[in-house]
Amino acid sequence: MNVELLHGNTATDLATIRITHDPSNASHWCHMHARQAFSDASYRPCFSPRLLRELRLFAREAIEGCEASAAAAEGPAPALSHIVIGSDAHVFNLGGDLDLFARLIRERDRGGLLRYATECVDSIHLLHTRLHPDAHTVALVQGDALGGGFELALACQTIVAERGVQMGFPEVLFGLFPGMGAYSLLSRRVGPRRAEEMMLDGVMYSSEQLHEMGIVDVLAEPGEGVREVNELIRHNRRIAAARLALHRVRDAVDPVTHEELMKITHIWVDTALQLGDRQLRMMERLVRAQLQRPASAAKGSSAVRGG
């Protein structure tokens, strides 16, 4: 794989993500929780405001890259780019920034909560709409994906997960529900009733279970996730016209609109502001537990059950 760093990926520009591009197959890769982030002892692999900002920078780079690939394509066959979201940490993503949640709720800052939630929804919707008409999005899940991390994976067209990974929605432990896309995205994969059960049971599902349920599309052996993603890219590029056509069919039949996601996240904000001191203390305990995770922990280890 002929990988090159994208031009914006410098230590001063990006602190939480690592961006690469493989021009041989027009793939654009974003690894969250880049190594330099772990030089900060307080770093947690969750959706911090900085990570959200840098993911938007990646989106801009990826859109430009897809346009360049389309312009360079020769012949009648359509160009097909792939946008891959992975992680450099021992987890895929622990979900929402619980420390920020607890502080904003204690301060009764509805505007702050809504701004954060809107940024998350914008990212989820942008990823689900593939960032570019000629792109296919892939979640490469090599470590646990909790709460918003699971929502991020669900926003992608294809989920590639290694065996032994766990995914789920632990928000119910502190009186919340996953409100940045879980219902819309999961119900379209497994139906509304099963989606509600998974959002409220607090269960961590294995990648093997999720593959049997049809949520994980490709189940890889530990350490083989990258290889499986590259094989998926090769397959999709052989059937590029059909793949792009099915994207349009899916969007026409059952679109996930930004308006739908925002209606749900407003309910999430209102629910969050009703949480009491006991639930907020639970959030804060989870934050402290997450900070005890060694930054050098190997990928695929079990994550702290955060939201």
C-alpha positions as a Python dict, from the first residue, in 0.01 Angstrom:
ca = {
    (1, 'M'): (0, 0, 0),
    (2, 'N'): (158, 328, -115),
    (3, 'V'): (59, 555, 173),
    (4, 'E'): (144, 921, 203),
    (5, 'L'): (63, 1179, 469),
    (6, 'L'): (-182, 1445, 365),
    (7, 'H'): (-34, 1793, 350),
    (8, 'G'): (-215, 1928, 655),
    (9, 'N'): (-95, 1656, 892),
    (10, 'T'): (164, 1841, 1102),
    (11, 'A'): (211, 1843, 1476),
    (12, 'T'): (94, 2204, 1491),
    (13, 'D'): (-216, 2143, 1277),
    (14, 'L'): (-341, 1813, 1415),
    (15, 'A'): (-304, 1677, 1765),
    (16, 'T'): (-573, 1410, 1787),
    (17, 'I'): (-590, 1250, 1441),
    (18, 'R'): (-348, 1103, 1189),
    (19, 'I'): (-443, 1135, 823),
    (20, 'T'): (-303, 931, 536),
    (21, 'H'): (-391, 884, 171),
    (22, 'D'): (-326, 589, -58),
    (23, 'P'): (-326, 726, -415),
    (24, 'S'): (-311, 374, -561),
    (25, 'N'): (-673, 309, -462),
    (26, 'A'): (-802, 661, -382),
    (27, 'S'): (-849, 580, -14),
    (28, 'H'): (-838, 841, 262),
    (29, 'W'): (-765, 719, 613),
    (30, 'C'): (-824, 895, 944),
    (31, 'H'): (-695, 742, 1266),
    (32, 'M'): (-844, 906, 1573),
    (33, 'H'): (-644, 948, 1896),
    (34, 'A'): (-312, 990, 1717),
    (35, 'R'): (0, 895, 1906),
    (36, 'Q'): (91, 1253, 1991),
    (37, 'A'): (-238, 1290, 2178),
    (38, 'F'): (-110, 1047, 2440),
    (39, 'S'): (172, 1281, 2541),
    (40, 'D'): (-105, 1453, 2739),
    (41, 'A'): (-177, 1246, 3051),
    (42, 'S'): (-531, 1386, 3065),
    (43, 'Y'): (-618, 1267, 2712),
    (44, 'R'): (-914, 1033, 2683),
    (45, 'P'): (-1004, 866, 2352),
    (46, 'C'): (-1351, 1019, 2339),
    (47, 'F'): (-1520, 1287, 2128),
    (48, 'S'): (-1352, 1592, 2274),
    (49, 'P'): (-1431, 1928, 2111),
    (50, 'R'): (-1079, 1926, 1962),
    (51, 'L'): (-1126, 1582, 1807),
    (52, 'L'): (-1455, 1696, 1656),
    (53, 'R'): (-1286, 2003, 1505),
    (54, 'E'): (-1004, 1794, 1360),
    (55, 'L'): (-1245, 1540, 1215),
    (56, 'R'): (-1400, 1829, 1022),
    (57, 'L'): (-1054, 1915, 889),
    (58, 'F'): (-1019, 1554, 773),
    (59, 'A'): (-1360, 1576, 606),
    (60, 'R'): (-1243, 1877, 407),
    (61, 'E'): (-922, 1696, 304),
    (62, 'A'): (-1118, 1387, 205),
    (63, 'I'): (-1369, 1583, -3),
    (64, 'E'): (-1085, 1754, -188),
    (65, 'G'): (-917, 1417, -242),
    (66, 'C'): (-1234, 1259, -379),
    (67, 'E'): (-1278, 1547, -622),
    (68, 'A'): (-918, 1509, -737),
    (69, 'S'): (-966, 1134, -790),
    (70, 'A'): (-1282, 1194, -992),
    (71, 'A'): (-1107, 1455, -1206),
    (72, 'A'): (-816, 1217, -1273),
    (73, 'A'): (-1037, 921, -1366),
    (74, 'E'): (-1008, 807, -1726),
    (75, 'G'): (-1277, 649, -1938),
    (76, 'P'): (-1651, 604, -1873),
    (77, 'A'): (-1610, 407, -1549),
    (78, 'P'): (-1698, 615, -1239),
    (79, 'A'): (-1433, 695, -981),
    (80, 'L'): (-1487, 547, -635),
    (81, 'S'): (-1299, 671, -331),
    (82, 'H'): (-1300, 520, 16),
    (83, 'I'): (-1297, 710, 344),
    (84, 'V'): (-1178, 495, 636),
    (85, 'I'): (-1214, 587, 1005),
    (86, 'G'): (-995, 398, 1252),
    (87, 'S'): (-804, 458, 1575),
    (88, 'D'): (-447, 463, 1702),
    (89, 'A'): (-566, 394, 2058),
    (90, 'H'): (-648, 69, 2234),
    (91, 'V'): (-1016, 156, 2173),
    (92, 'F'): (-1202, 286, 1870),
    (93, 'N'): (-1377, 559, 2070),
    (94, 'L'): (-1523, 581, 2421),
    (95, 'G'): (-1804, 810, 2305),
    (96, 'G'): (-1914, 1148, 2435),
    (97, 'D'): (-1699, 1378, 2648),
    (98, 'L'): (-1849, 1288, 2987),
    (99, 'D'): (-1637, 1541, 3173),
    (100, 'L'): (-1774, 1819, 2953),
    (101, 'F'): (-2129, 1679, 2982),
    (102, 'A'): (-2120, 1681, 3361),
    (103, 'R'): (-1981, 2035, 3377),
    (104, 'L'): (-2234, 2180, 3132),
    (105, 'I'): (-2524, 2005, 3307),
    (106, 'R'): (-2415, 2131, 3650),
    (107, 'E'): (-2392, 2483, 3503),
    (108, 'R'): (-2736, 2443, 3340),
    (109, 'D'): (-2575, 2544, 3012),
    (110, 'R'): (-2829, 2424, 2758),
    (111, 'G'): (-2669, 2627, 2480),
    (112, 'G'): (-2329, 2466, 2543),
    (113, 'L'): (-2477, 2115, 2541),
    (114, 'L'): (-2669, 2184, 2223),
    (115, 'R'): (-2362, 2324, 2048),
    (116, 'Y'): (-2161, 2013, 2136),
    (117, 'A'): (-2445, 1780, 2032),
    (118, 'T'): (-2493, 1969, 1705),
    (119, 'E'): (-2123, 1929, 1620),
    (120, 'C'): (-2157, 1555, 1678),
    (121, 'V'): (-2472, 1535, 1464),
    (122, 'D'): (-2306, 1735, 1186),
    (123, 'S'): (-2013, 1490, 1182),
    (124, 'I'): (-2240, 1183, 1189),
    (125, 'H'): (-2461, 1316, 910),
    (126, 'L'): (-2165, 1421, 695),
    (127, 'L'): (-2006, 1078, 733),
    (128, 'H'): (-2332, 895, 666),
    (129, 'T'): (-2385, 1092, 346),
    (130, 'R'): (-2032, 975, 251),
    (131, 'L'): (-1877, 1326, 248),
    (132, 'H'): (-1875, 1309, -134),
    (133, 'P'): (-2110, 1149, -393),
    (134, 'D'): (-1828, 927, -523),
    (135, 'A'): (-1712, 796, -185),
    (136, 'H'): (-1780, 492, 31),
    (137, 'T'): (-1723, 518, 407),
    (138, 'V'): (-1573, 240, 618),
    (139, 'A'): (-1536, 208, 996),
    (140, 'L'): (-1230, 4, 1093),
    (141, 'V'): (-1305, -105, 1450),
    (142, 'Q'): (-1004, -269, 1615),
    (143, 'G'): (-1092, -173, 1973),
    (144, 'D'): (-1410, -116, 2173),
    (145, 'A'): (-1665, 137, 2044),
    (146, 'L'): (-1895, 280, 2310),
    (147, 'G'): (-2184, 524, 2290),
    (148, 'G'): (-2094, 790, 2036),
    (149, 'G'): (-1807, 572, 1915),
    (150, 'F'): (-2059, 305, 1817),
    (151, 'E'): (-2275, 574, 1653),
    (152, 'L'): (-1974, 685, 1447),
    (153, 'A'): (-1920, 329, 1324),
    (154, 'L'): (-2290, 294, 1240),
    (155, 'A'): (-2274, 613, 1032),
    (156, 'C'): (-2040, 440, 787),
    (157, 'Q'): (-2162, 237, 490),
    (158, 'T'): (-1950, -61, 595),
    (159, 'I'): (-1827, -171, 939),
    (160, 'V'): (-1515, -387, 949),
    (161, 'A'): (-1451, -511, 1305),
    (162, 'E'): (-1192, -746, 1447),
    (163, 'R'): (-1292, -1039, 1667),
    (164, 'G'): (-1293, -972, 2039),
    (165, 'V'): (-1409, -609, 2007),
    (166, 'Q'): (-1710, -490, 2206),
    (167, 'M'): (-1968, -228, 2109),
    (168, 'G'): (-2269, -94, 2291),
    (169, 'F'): (-2454, 195, 2450),
    (170, 'P'): (-2379, 235, 2823),
    (171, 'E'): (-2555, 574, 2852),
    (172, 'V'): (-2850, 416, 3035),
    (173, 'L'): (-2615, 361, 3333),
    (174, 'F'): (-2635, 734, 3406),
    (175, 'G'): (-2990, 796, 3288),
    (176, 'L'): (-2924, 898, 2927),
    (177, 'F'): (-2966, 748, 2581),
    (178, 'P'): (-2736, 774, 2279),
    (179, 'G'): (-2873, 1083, 2108),
    (180, 'M'): (-2647, 1163, 1815),
    (181, 'G'): (-2771, 914, 1559),
    (182, 'A'): (-2805, 574, 1727),
    (183, 'Y'): (-3180, 532, 1679),
    (184, 'S'): (-3185, 653, 1319),
    (185, 'L'): (-2883, 448, 1214),
    (186, 'L'): (-2939, 130, 1413),
    (187, 'S'): (-3313, 101, 1343),
    (188, 'R'): (-3238, 96, 971),
    (189, 'R'): (-3011, -205, 1024),
    (190, 'V'): (-3207, -414, 1276),
    (191, 'G'): (-3551, -252, 1305),
    (192, 'P'): (-3690, -5, 1561),
    (193, 'R'): (-3775, -253, 1837),
    (194, 'R'): (-3431, -419, 1841),
    (195, 'A'): (-3264, -79, 1820),
    (196, 'E'): (-3454, 43, 2127),
    (197, 'E'): (-3361, -271, 2319),
    (198, 'M'): (-2993, -222, 2241),
    (199, 'M'): (-3008, 146, 2338),
    (200, 'L'): (-3161, 68, 2678),
    (201, 'D'): (-3013, -265, 2788),
    (202, 'G'): (-2661, -137, 2863),
    (203, 'V'): (-2518, -457, 2715),
    (204, 'M'): (-2177, -464, 2550),
    (205, 'Y'): (-2210, -680, 2239),
    (206, 'S'): (-1916, -866, 2091),
    (207, 'S'): (-1816, -809, 1730),
    (208, 'E'): (-1907, -1173, 1669),
    (209, 'Q'): (-2262, -1114, 1797),
    (210, 'L'): (-2298, -796, 1595),
    (211, 'H'): (-2181, -978, 1283),
    (212, 'E'): (-2449, -1242, 1333),
    (213, 'M'): (-2706, -960, 1371),
    (214, 'G'): (-2594, -800, 1045),
    (215, 'I'): (-2457, -486, 1211),
    (216, 'V'): (-2091, -567, 1154),
    (217, 'D'): (-2044, -628, 782),
    (218, 'V'): (-1696, -783, 782),
    (219, 'L'): (-1555, -980, 1077),
    (220, 'A'): (-1175, -986, 1075),
    (221, 'E'): (-928, -1183, 1279),
    (222, 'P'): (-731, -979, 1538),
    (223, 'G'): (-468, -773, 1360),
    (224, 'E'): (-622, -836, 1017),
    (225, 'G'): (-859, -538, 1003),
    (226, 'V'): (-645, -325, 772),
    (227, 'R'): (-599, -614, 530),
    (228, 'E'): (-975, -675, 523),
    (229, 'V'): (-1042, -306, 455),
    (230, 'N'): (-800, -309, 163),
    (231, 'E'): (-966, -623, 26),
    (232, 'L'): (-1305, -450, 59),
    (233, 'I'): (-1169, -149, -130),
    (234, 'R'): (-1041, -371, -411),
    (235, 'H'): (-1378, -545, -437),
    (236, 'N'): (-1579, -222, -436),
    (237, 'R'): (-1363, -65, -703),
    (238, 'R'): (-1429, -363, -931),
    (239, 'I'): (-1804, -293, -902),
    (240, 'A'): (-1782, 87, -868),
    (241, 'A'): (-2083, 171, -1084),
    (242, 'A'): (-2313, -72, -900),
    (243, 'R'): (-2184, 39, -560),
    (244, 'L'): (-2242, 409, -634),
    (245, 'A'): (-2586, 334, -777),
    (246, 'L'): (-2686, 151, -459),
    (247, 'H'): (-2575, 450, -256),
    (248, 'R'): (-2828, 659, -447),
    (249, 'V'): (-3095, 390, -407),
    (250, 'R'): (-3045, 376, -31),
    (251, 'D'): (-3061, 753, -1),
    (252, 'A'): (-3380, 764, -208),
    (253, 'V'): (-3561, 486, -21),
    (254, 'D'): (-3466, 553, 340),
    (255, 'P'): (-3265, 873, 387),
    (256, 'V'): (-3129, 981, 726),
    (257, 'T'): (-3186, 1355, 723),
    (258, 'H'): (-3007, 1616, 927),
    (259, 'E'): (-3348, 1739, 1045),
    (260, 'E'): (-3431, 1393, 1187),
    (261, 'L'): (-3100, 1375, 1374),
    (262, 'M'): (-3142, 1724, 1517),
    (263, 'K'): (-3495, 1653, 1646),
    (264, 'I'): (-3354, 1357, 1840),
    (265, 'T'): (-3054, 1544, 1975),
    (266, 'H'): (-3280, 1821, 2111),
    (267, 'I'): (-3458, 1550, 2311),
    (268, 'W'): (-3115, 1427, 2428),
    (269, 'V'): (-3020, 1775, 2550),
    (270, 'D'): (-3348, 1815, 2740),
    (271, 'T'): (-3303, 1471, 2899),
    (272, 'A'): (-2942, 1545, 2997),
    (273, 'L'): (-3047, 1861, 3179),
    (274, 'Q'): (-3285, 1654, 3395),
    (275, 'L'): (-3008, 1434, 3535),
    (276, 'G'): (-2952, 1452, 3908),
    (277, 'D'): (-2642, 1456, 4122),
    (278, 'R'): (-2623, 1076, 4146),
    (279, 'Q'): (-2613, 1035, 3768),
    (280, 'L'): (-2357, 1313, 3733),
    (281, 'R'): (-2133, 1153, 3994),
    (282, 'M'): (-2154, 830, 3794),
    (283, 'M'): (-2035, 1021, 3485),
    (284, 'E'): (-1746, 1170, 3679),
    (285, 'R'): (-1643, 830, 3818),
    (286, 'L'): (-1634, 693, 3466),
    (287, 'V'): (-1411, 982, 3358),
    (288, 'R'): (-1164, 904, 3639),
    (289, 'A'): (-1168, 535, 3545),
    (290, 'Q'): (-1098, 620, 3180),
    (291, 'L'): (-798, 832, 3282),
    (292, 'Q'): (-646, 531, 3458),
    (293, 'R'): (-617, 344, 3127),
    (294, 'P'): (-251, 318, 3022),
    (295, 'A'): (-191, 518, 2705),
    (296, 'S'): (27, 239, 2569),
    (297, 'A'): (-236, -32, 2612),
    (298, 'A'): (-258, -264, 2314),
    (299, 'K'): (-543, -231, 2069),
    (300, 'G'): (-834, -460, 2130),
    (301, 'S'): (-816, -458, 2512),
    (302, 'S'): (-1144, -414, 2696),
    (303, 'A'): (-1242, -49, 2739),
    (304, 'V'): (-1380, 121, 3048),
    (305, 'R'): (-1756, 123, 3012),
    (306, 'G'): (-1796, 492, 2943),
    (307, 'G'): (-2056, 672, 2731),
}
